[in-house]
Amino acid sequence: MYGNPAFDCAGARLHAVCRQLATVVTVEGVVDDSNIERVTALAQRFVIPEKAYVLDLSAVESFSAHGISLLSAIDRKCFECEVEWAVIANDAVSGVINASGLTFPTAATVADAMHEFAAGIDERRRLLPLLTKKTA
């Protein structure tokens, strides 16, 4: 089979695509207690140093409270790798996030996340000459 296969996670499917600006990991289906460990392990596997990361949960049909462990694990891994990240959350996922009292970087769509990552790169490029300019 060619391309990037989807990973089966007992009711959820995970698919990863490495784009120019970021790695996009899409999860579909049901994320619950029976598959949260596998989904988390696979999703973390695609966090790459120096490459932004998008966790697209917009197609998740059901997201249990234990799904917060997935988001926390991705947050830690991205922090360790010093990469920006964002989660795309639908109503089911947003409800669980809001109930947890935790906050995670979010974007409305993958395109919005990519736009934010590109804007951040442009800003750093704009500031770089100012930071490296030597004073006489």
N, CA, C and O atoms as a DFTB+ gen file, in Angstrom:
544 C
 N C O
     1  1       0.845      -1.183       0.000
     2  2       0.000       0.000       0.000
     3  2       0.886       1.240       0.000
     4  3       1.867       1.308       0.740
     5  1       0.541       2.206      -0.820
     6  2       1.298       3.443      -0.922
     7  2       0.674       4.524      -0.053
     8  3      -0.489       4.432       0.340
     9  1       1.469       5.556       0.243
    10  2       0.955       6.690       1.004
    11  2       1.011       6.445       2.492
    12  3       1.748       5.586       2.977
    13  1       0.217       7.217       3.204
    14  2       0.174       7.133       4.657
    15  2      -1.064       6.364       5.084
    16  3      -2.181       6.866       4.955
    17  1      -0.881       5.166       5.586
    18  2      -2.042       4.376       5.980
    19  2      -2.681       4.922       7.254
    20  3      -2.028       5.605       8.043
    21  1      -3.943       4.621       7.444
    22  2      -4.629       4.956       8.683
    23  2      -4.336       3.846       9.687
    24  3      -4.238       2.674       9.322
    25  1      -4.199       4.224      10.938
    26  2      -3.979       3.260      12.008
    27  2      -5.312       2.991      12.679
    28  3      -6.041       3.919      13.028
    29  1      -5.631       1.704      12.859
    30  2      -6.871       1.323      13.525
    31  2      -6.621       1.266      15.024
    32  3      -5.664       0.639      15.480
    33  1      -7.486       1.925      15.788
    34  2      -7.334       1.982      17.244
    35  2      -8.633       1.580      17.937
    36  3      -9.136       2.332      18.771
    37  1      -9.169       0.447      17.620
    38  2     -10.358      -0.086      18.291
    39  2     -11.495       0.921      18.378
    40  3     -11.946       1.263      19.471
    41  1     -11.951       1.390      17.242
    42  2     -13.064       2.340      17.206
    43  2     -12.659       3.731      16.763
    44  3     -13.509       4.548      16.409
    45  1     -11.372       3.999      16.782
    46  2     -10.848       5.269      16.281
    47  2      -9.863       4.961      15.157
    48  3      -9.246       3.897      15.127
    49  1      -9.729       5.901      14.245
    50  2      -8.738       5.790      13.176
    51  2      -7.846       7.014      13.245
    52  3      -8.322       8.132      13.438
    53  1      -6.549       6.797      13.086
    54  2      -5.580       7.880      13.153
    55  2      -4.807       7.920      11.852
    56  3      -4.367       6.886      11.348
    57  1      -4.643       9.114      11.310
    58  2      -3.946       9.309      10.040
    59  2      -3.017      10.500      10.209
    60  3      -3.433      11.535      10.731
    61  1      -1.774      10.373       9.781
    62  2      -0.797      11.459       9.905
    63  2      -0.271      11.861       8.535
    64  3      -0.002      11.017       7.680
    65  1      -0.129      13.176       8.345
    66  2       0.423      13.724       7.112
    67  2       1.430      14.800       7.509
    68  3       1.128      15.692       8.302
    69  1       2.624      14.697       6.945
    70  2       3.645      15.704       7.199
    71  2       3.566      16.750       6.102
    72  3       3.873      16.468       4.944
    73  1       3.154      17.961       6.466
    74  2       3.063      19.062       5.509
    75  2       4.270      19.975       5.703
    76  3       5.067      19.777       6.620
    77  1       4.397      20.970       4.839
    78  2       5.550      21.857       4.913
    79  2       5.626      22.575       6.255
    80  3       6.704      22.650       6.846
    81  1       4.525      23.096       6.743
    82  2       4.527      23.867       7.982
    83  2       4.335      23.036       9.234
    84  3       4.792      23.426      10.308
    85  1       3.672      21.903       9.118
    86  2       3.336      21.141      10.318
    87  2       2.992      19.695       9.988
    88  3       2.659      19.355       8.852
    89  1       3.081      18.873      10.993
    90  2       2.560      17.513      10.913
    91  2       1.110      17.575      11.359
    92  3       0.806      18.130      12.415
    93  1       0.219      17.014      10.566
    94  2      -1.204      17.002      10.899
    95  2      -1.614      15.571      11.203
    96  3      -1.510      14.687      10.352
    97  1      -2.083      15.354      12.434
    98  2      -2.577      14.047      12.850
    99  2      -4.086      14.167      13.012
   100  3      -4.575      14.954      13.823
   101  1      -4.813      13.380      12.233
   102  2      -6.273      13.411      12.257
   103  2      -6.783      12.148      12.940
   104  3      -6.369      11.037      12.611
   105  1      -7.686      12.337      13.893
   106  2      -8.308      11.215      14.589
   107  2      -9.798      11.266      14.284
   108  3     -10.426      12.320      14.383
   109  1     -10.358      10.121      13.913
   110  2     -11.782       9.991      13.608
   111  2     -12.366       8.869      14.451
   112  3     -11.645       7.982      14.907
   113  1     -13.680       8.915      14.655
   114  2     -14.353       7.830      15.358
   115  2     -14.532       8.115      16.831
   116  3     -14.759       9.257      17.231
   117  1     -14.427       7.071      17.637
   118  2     -14.684       7.142      19.068
   119  2     -13.365       7.024      19.831
   120  3     -12.613       6.065      19.657
   121  1     -13.102       8.015      20.673
   122  2     -11.928       7.975      21.554
   123  2     -12.460       7.749      22.964
   124  3     -13.126       8.607      23.543
   125  1     -12.146       6.557      23.506
   126  2     -12.654       6.215      24.836
   127  2     -11.607       5.442      25.620
   128  3     -10.452       5.341      25.208
   129  1     -12.027       4.901      26.752
   130  2     -11.104       4.208      27.645
   131  2     -10.454       2.993      26.994
   132  3      -9.346       2.608      27.367
   133  1     -11.133       2.389      26.026
   134  2     -10.601       1.172      25.409
   135  2      -9.462       1.444      24.433
   136  3      -8.681       0.541      24.135
   137  1      -9.354       2.675      23.929
   138  2      -8.326       2.930      22.924
   139  2      -7.454       4.162      23.201
   140  3      -6.588       4.495      22.392
   141  1      -7.671       4.832      24.325
   142  2      -6.957       6.083      24.589
   143  2      -5.439       5.879      24.638
   144  3      -4.690       6.734      24.165
   145  1      -4.981       4.776      25.196
   146  2      -3.531       4.545      25.278
   147  2      -2.918       4.370      23.894
   148  3      -1.852       4.920      23.618
   149  1      -3.568       3.623      23.032
   150  2      -3.040       3.420      21.671
   151  2      -3.104       4.711      20.863
   152  3      -2.148       5.051      20.166
   153  1      -4.211       5.430      20.948
   154  2      -4.331       6.703      20.233
   155  2      -3.240       7.663      20.701
   156  3      -2.600       8.325      19.883
   157  1      -3.029       7.740      22.000
   158  2      -2.015       8.639      22.561
   159  2      -0.622       8.249      22.093
   160  3       0.154       9.107      21.671
   161  1      -0.299       6.969      22.164
   162  2       1.034       6.503      21.748
   163  2       1.285       6.814      20.272
   164  3       2.364       7.283      19.910
   165  1       0.301       6.557      19.432
   166  2       0.469       6.838      18.005
   167  2       0.548       8.332      17.727
   168  3       1.382       8.770      16.935
   169  1      -0.308       9.114      18.368
   170  2      -0.314      10.562      18.140
   171  2       1.012      11.188      18.574
   172  3       1.527      12.075      17.893
   173  1       1.565      10.738      19.692
   174  2       2.849      11.263      20.174
   175  2       3.989      10.909      19.227
   176  3       4.951      11.666      19.091
   177  1       3.880       9.789      18.593
   178  2       4.925       9.309      17.688
   179  2       5.209      10.292      16.559
   180  3       6.314      10.318      16.016
   181  1       4.217      11.097      16.208
   182  2       4.360      12.010      15.081
   183  2       4.771      13.428      15.474
   184  3       4.815      14.315      14.622
   185  1       5.070      13.650      16.750
   186  2       5.617      14.944      17.158
   187  2       7.092      14.936      16.764
   188  3       7.866      14.102      17.231
   189  1       7.466      15.875      15.901
   190  2       8.817      15.928      15.333
   191  2       9.461      17.250      15.747
   192  3       8.859      18.308      15.565
   193  1      10.675      17.208      16.301
   194  2      11.346      18.473      16.643
   195  2      11.428      19.401      15.424
   196  3      11.663      18.957      14.300
   197  1      11.232      20.675      15.674
   198  2      11.314      21.736      14.665
   199  2      10.182      21.692      13.639
   200  3      10.288      22.326      12.589
   201  1       9.115      20.968      13.914
   202  2       7.966      20.898      13.002
   203  2       6.704      21.084      13.835
   204  3       6.429      20.281      14.727
   205  1       5.933      22.133      13.556
   206  2       4.684      22.365      14.281
   207  2       3.781      21.138      14.147
   208  3       3.991      20.285      13.285
   209  1       2.781      21.068      15.010
   210  2       1.955      19.872      15.118
   211  2       0.489      20.282      15.254
   212  3       0.154      21.170      16.038
   213  1      -0.366      19.635      14.493
   214  2      -1.811      19.859      14.578
   215  2      -2.468      18.529      14.902
   216  3      -2.247      17.532      14.215
   217  1      -3.282      18.521      15.960
   218  2      -4.077      17.350      16.308
   219  2      -5.520      17.676      15.934
   220  3      -6.201      18.428      16.631
   221  1      -5.971      17.102      14.831
   222  2      -7.307      17.384      14.307
   223  2      -8.301      16.363      14.851
   224  3      -8.321      15.206      14.432
   225  1      -9.118      16.816      15.787
   226  2     -10.137      15.953      16.389
   227  2     -11.538      16.339      15.919
   228  3     -12.527      15.965      16.549
   229  1     -11.629      17.075      14.830
   230  2     -12.929      17.561      14.354
   231  2     -13.864      16.440      13.900
   232  3     -15.078      16.635      13.858
   233  1     -13.321      15.280      13.562
   234  2     -14.158      14.164      13.113
   235  2     -14.368      13.108      14.202
   236  3     -14.841      12.008      13.918
   237  1     -14.019      13.441      15.444
   238  2     -14.244      12.510      16.548
   239  2     -15.736      12.515      16.888
   240  3     -16.328      13.573      17.097
   241  1     -16.330      11.334      16.940
   242  2     -17.757      11.205      17.216
   243  2     -18.058      11.245      18.706
   244  3     -19.093      11.763      19.126
   245  1     -17.144      10.694      19.503
   246  2     -17.313      10.646      20.955
   247  2     -15.926      10.747      21.585
   248  3     -14.968      10.140      21.106
   249  1     -15.835      11.522      22.661
   250  2     -14.542      11.792      23.298
   251  2     -14.754      11.686      24.799
   252  3     -15.392      12.549      25.401
   253  1     -14.218      10.624      25.411
   254  2     -14.429      10.423      26.845
   255  2     -13.572      11.391      27.655
   256  3     -12.653      12.018      27.129
   257  1     -13.885      11.500      28.926
   258  2     -13.122      12.376      29.824
   259  2     -11.652      11.981      29.874
   260  3     -10.788      12.827      30.107
   261  1     -11.363      10.700      29.657
   262  2      -9.970      10.251      29.644
   263  2      -9.210      10.777      28.425
   264  3      -7.988      10.649      28.354
   265  1      -9.923      11.363      27.473
   266  2      -9.277      11.971      26.312
   267  2      -8.371      13.133      26.690
   268  3      -7.469      13.494      25.933
   269  1      -8.607      13.715      27.850
   270  2      -7.742      14.804      28.326
   271  2      -6.306      14.307      28.463
   272  3      -5.365      15.078      28.275
   273  1      -6.130      13.032      28.786
   274  2      -4.768      12.488      28.895
   275  2      -4.050      12.539      27.552
   276  3      -2.836      12.736      27.509
   277  1      -4.789      12.363      26.449
   278  2      -4.217      12.486      25.107
   279  2      -3.707      13.907      24.890
   280  3      -2.568      14.103      24.466
   281  1      -4.546      14.892      25.180
   282  2      -4.163      16.283      24.979
   283  2      -3.002      16.689      25.879
   284  3      -2.103      17.411      25.448
   285  1      -3.018      16.231      27.118
   286  2      -1.921      16.537      28.048
   287  2      -0.616      15.908      27.589
   288  3       0.442      16.526      27.708
   289  1      -0.674      14.697      27.071
   290  2       0.528      14.016      26.582
   291  2       1.106      14.738      25.369
   292  3       2.322      14.896      25.264
   293  1       0.249      15.172      24.458
   294  2       0.710      15.916      23.282
   295  2       1.298      17.254      23.711
   296  3       2.322      17.683      23.179
   297  1       0.658      17.911      24.663
   298  2       1.158      19.189      25.171
   299  2       2.567      19.019      25.755
   300  3       3.460      19.816      25.466
   301  1       2.760      17.989      26.569
   302  2       4.086      17.718      27.160
   303  2       5.130      17.411      26.093
   304  3       6.235      17.953      26.118
   305  1       4.768      16.537      25.158
   306  2       5.709      16.137      24.105
   307  2       6.110      17.330      23.241
   308  3       7.283      17.483      22.901
   309  1       5.149      18.170      22.887
   310  2       5.460      19.356      22.078
   311  2       6.316      20.331      22.863
   312  3       7.206      20.965      22.295
   313  1       6.064      20.463      24.160
   314  2       6.892      21.320      25.006
   315  2       8.320      20.793      25.042
   316  3       9.270      21.561      24.890
   317  1       8.478      19.491      25.243
   318  2       9.808      18.873      25.276
   319  2      10.557      19.062      23.961
   320  3      11.768      19.283      23.957
   321  1       9.836      18.974      22.851
   322  2      10.447      19.125      21.523
   323  2      10.505      20.580      21.059
   324  3      11.015      20.878      19.979
   325  1       9.978      21.477      21.887
   326  2       9.964      22.909      21.584
   327  2       9.275      23.224      20.260
   328  3       9.786      23.983      19.436
   329  1       8.091      22.616      20.076
   330  2       7.313      22.889      18.864
   331  2       5.946      23.466      19.239
   332  3       5.371      23.139      20.277
   333  1       5.453      24.327      18.364
   334  2       4.104      24.854      18.521
   335  2       3.117      23.756      18.162
   336  3       3.424      22.862      17.374
   337  1       1.940      23.832      18.744
   338  2       0.921      22.871      18.373
   339  2      -0.457      23.491      18.564
   340  3      -0.609      24.519      19.223
   341  1      -1.445      22.849      17.980
   342  2      -2.837      23.266      18.138
   343  2      -3.732      22.053      18.003
   344  3      -3.422      21.103      17.283
   345  1      -4.843      22.104      18.707
   346  2      -5.860      21.063      18.584
   347  2      -7.068      21.671      17.882
   348  3      -7.470      22.797      18.174
   349  1      -7.636      20.915      16.958
   350  2      -8.875      21.285      16.289
   351  2      -9.959      20.461      16.975
   352  3     -10.006      19.239      16.830
   353  1     -10.826      21.136      17.721
   354  2     -11.803      20.433      18.550
   355  2     -13.219      20.686      18.054
   356  3     -13.582      21.823      17.753
   357  1     -14.018      19.628      17.970
   358  2     -15.439      19.790      17.671
   359  2     -16.188      19.963      18.994
   360  3     -15.559      20.082      20.045
   361  1     -17.506      19.976      18.955
   362  2     -18.294      20.205      20.170
   363  2     -18.065      19.132      21.235
   364  3     -17.979      19.445      22.422
   365  1     -17.965      17.871      20.817
   366  2     -17.762      16.785      21.779
   367  2     -16.432      16.957      22.518
   368  3     -16.364      16.791      23.735
   369  1     -15.399      17.283      21.787
   370  2     -14.069      17.457      22.374
   371  2     -14.028      18.732      23.209
   372  3     -13.491      18.726      24.316
   373  1     -14.585      19.815      22.697
   374  2     -14.595      21.088      23.433
   375  2     -15.305      20.954      24.774
   376  3     -14.872      21.533      25.771
   377  1     -16.389      20.196      24.798
   378  2     -17.119      19.980      26.051
   379  2     -16.254      19.311      27.105
   380  3     -16.288      19.693      28.275
   381  1     -15.487      18.323      26.698
   382  2     -14.599      17.623      27.638
   383  2     -13.469      18.549      28.095
   384  3     -13.109      18.565      29.272
   385  1     -12.920      19.311      27.164
   386  2     -11.857      20.259      27.529
   387  2     -12.390      21.285      28.522
   388  3     -11.752      21.545      29.542
   389  1     -13.545      21.867      28.236
   390  2     -14.121      22.873      29.132
   391  2     -14.418      22.299      30.504
   392  3     -14.190      22.968      31.512
   393  1     -14.924      21.072      30.564
   394  2     -15.236      20.433      31.849
   395  2     -13.977      20.158      32.663
   396  3     -14.027      20.112      33.892
   397  1     -12.848      19.974      31.980
   398  2     -11.597      19.661      32.687
   399  2     -10.994      20.878      33.372
   400  3     -10.236      20.747      34.332
   401  1     -11.336      22.070      32.871
   402  2     -10.741      23.283      33.411
   403  2      -9.348      23.565      32.880
   404  3      -8.724      24.547      33.282
   405  1      -8.848      22.724      31.985
   406  2      -7.522      22.913      31.397
   407  2      -7.644      23.713      30.105
   408  3      -8.721      23.802      29.516
   409  1      -6.536      24.287      29.676
   410  2      -6.527      24.991      28.401
   411  2      -5.439      24.406      27.512
   412  3      -4.365      24.024      27.978
   413  1      -5.740      24.349      26.243
   414  2      -4.805      23.860      25.232
   415  2      -4.859      24.826      24.056
   416  3      -5.878      25.485      23.847
   417  1      -3.782      24.922      23.286
   418  2      -3.819      25.797      22.115
   419  2      -4.795      25.239      21.086
   420  3      -4.699      24.075      20.697
   421  1      -5.725      26.066      20.652
   422  2      -6.753      25.601      19.732
   423  2      -6.770      26.440      18.458
   424  3      -6.270      27.565      18.425
   425  1      -7.344      25.876      17.438
   426  2      -7.620      26.574      16.191
   427  2      -8.947      26.036      15.677
   428  3      -9.333      24.907      15.980
   429  1      -9.639      26.857      14.897
   430  2     -10.949      26.440      14.384
   431  2     -10.827      25.368      13.309
   432  3     -11.658      24.463      13.230
   433  1      -9.783      25.473      12.476
   434  2      -9.584      24.518      11.381
   435  2      -8.086      24.269      11.208
   436  3      -7.258      24.996      11.757
   437  1      -7.756      23.249      10.450
   438  2      -6.354      22.980      10.136
   439  2      -5.765      24.174       9.382
   440  3      -4.632      24.580       9.641
   441  1      -6.534      24.731       8.452
   442  2      -6.049      25.891       7.697
   443  2      -5.747      27.069       8.621
   444  3      -4.749      27.763       8.425
   445  1      -6.588      27.306       9.621
   446  2      -6.339      28.388      10.578
   447  2      -5.065      28.124      11.379
   448  3      -4.280      29.042      11.619
   449  1      -4.861      26.890      11.786
   450  2      -3.641      26.547      12.526
   451  2      -2.409      26.781      11.662
   452  3      -1.415      27.342      12.125
   453  1      -2.475      26.354      10.413
   454  2      -1.353      26.562       9.493
   455  2      -1.068      28.051       9.301
   456  3       0.088      28.472       9.246
   457  1      -2.133      28.835       9.199
   458  2      -1.976      30.276       9.045
   459  2      -1.265      30.870      10.268
   460  3      -0.377      31.711      10.123
   461  1      -1.651      30.436      11.456
   462  2      -1.009      30.927      12.687
   463  2       0.461      30.519      12.748
   464  3       1.308      31.318      13.149
   465  1       0.767      29.298      12.358
   466  2       2.162      28.848      12.351
   467  2       2.980      29.671      11.355
   468  3       4.103      30.075      11.656
   469  1       2.419      29.917      10.179
   470  2       3.121      30.706       9.162
   471  2       3.340      32.136       9.651
   472  3       4.408      32.707       9.432
   473  1       2.347      32.714      10.306
   474  2       2.484      34.078      10.834
   475  2       3.592      34.129      11.884
   476  3       4.351      35.097      11.939
   477  1       3.685      33.095      12.714
   478  2       4.743      33.039      13.720
   479  2       6.126      32.959      13.089
   480  3       7.068      33.595      13.561
   481  1       6.243      32.181      12.030
   482  2       7.523      32.068      11.318
   483  2       7.890      33.408      10.695
   484  3       9.037      33.847      10.787
   485  1       6.921      34.055      10.065
   486  2       7.170      35.366       9.454
   487  2       7.618      36.380      10.503
   488  3       8.528      37.171      10.256
   489  1       6.988      36.358      11.655
   490  2       7.357      37.298      12.723
   491  2       8.783      37.035      13.218
   492  3       9.546      37.975      13.441
   493  1       9.138      35.779      13.386
   494  2      10.509      35.452      13.825
   495  2      11.530      35.871      12.768
   496  3      12.606      36.364      13.104
   497  1      11.196      35.678      11.505
   498  2      12.103      36.101      10.426
   499  2      12.267      37.616      10.411
   500  3      13.353      38.128      10.141
   501  1      11.186      38.326      10.701
   502  2      11.228      39.776      10.727
   503  2      12.101      40.261      11.885
   504  3      12.833      41.241      11.740
   505  1      12.030      39.588      13.021
   506  2      12.779      40.003      14.208
   507  2      14.232      39.542      14.196
   508  3      15.070      40.150      14.861
   509  1      14.542      38.500      13.471
   510  2      15.892      37.935      13.485
   511  2      16.975      38.958      13.152
   512  3      17.970      39.014      13.874
   513  1      16.845      39.764      12.111
   514  2      17.893      40.759      11.844
   515  2      18.065      41.761      12.992
   516  3      19.175      42.226      13.250
   517  1      16.977      42.088      13.672
   518  2      17.070      43.011      14.795
   519  2      17.803      42.384      15.972
   520  3      18.530      43.066      16.695
   521  1      17.612      41.100      16.159
   522  2      18.249      40.418      17.284
   523  2      19.729      40.149      17.032
   524  3      20.506      40.056      17.983
   525  1      20.124      40.025      15.792
   526  2      21.522      39.697      15.477
   527  2      22.348      40.912      15.077
   528  3      23.558      40.799      14.885
   529  1      21.706      42.081      14.947
   530  2      22.411      43.303      14.538
   531  2      23.369      43.727      15.650
   532  3      22.977      43.836      16.812
   533  1      24.601      43.960      15.289
   534  2      25.603      44.395      16.267
   535  2      25.625      45.902      16.347
   536  3      25.486      46.605      15.346
   537  1      25.800      46.372      17.536
   538  2      25.892      47.816      17.718
   539  2      27.338      48.252      17.677
   540  3      28.220      47.536      18.150
   541  1      27.587      49.414      17.117
   542  2      28.963      49.894      16.965
   543  2      29.386      50.736      18.128
   544  3      30.517      51.220      18.161
